[in-house]
Structures are given as structure tokens and as C-alpha cells.
Amino acid sequence: MQYYILMPGDNEADAWLESNLLGESSFKVFWAGQGLKNLNNILVYEPEALGHVTIKSEDGREISVTQFFDIIDDLQVRIN
């Protein structure tokens, strides 16, 4: 399952950009994308912007940042 981060002004087409790809989960591993680094930067440098972040799964479900981290909590996170 792939997950994407969308910021205000982003549309569905932007979700497929590498900068918006949080990563993909498969076989108990979460393969992180550039979007996870971007989300981490938001958490560290602009936490007030978290209320404007939307996370979507490849099947179109919208989830919160907390729900996203709950999903990947049990997975090994690997960064390329």
C-alpha cells in the first residue's frame, strides 16, 4: 500500500510526485520515499502546519498523521 502527503494547493495529480510519496508498505517493511523526509521536516520545523497536511492511501482513503504513524509503527522503516 502506498501513502502520499498533500499540502494545501496540492491536487490528486500531485500525489503521484516523488516529493509527495511517503512510501510503500509490503512484507512488514515500509519503504520510505521523499515525502516521509518532507513530513519529518514539517514535524521538526513547522509543526503548526500539520493541521493542513492530508495523507492519502493509494486506495483513496484519507488518514490523519497520527493514523499514518500508527500504521507504520509495526513495520521496519527503510530509507533508500
C-alpha positions, 0 to 999 in steps of 0.5 A: 500500500502506498501513502502520499502527503498533500499540502494545501494547493496540492491536487490528486495529480500531485500525489503521484510526485516523488516529493509527495510519496511517503512510501510503500508498505509490503512484507512488514517493511515500509519503504520510505520515499521523499515525502516521509523526509518532507513530513519529518521536516514539517514535524521538526520545523513547522509543526503548526502546519500539520493541521493542513497536511492530508495523507492519502492511501493509494486506495483513496482513503484519507488518514490523519498523521497520527493514523499514518504513524500508527500504521507504520509503527509495526513495520521496519522503516527503510530509507533508500 
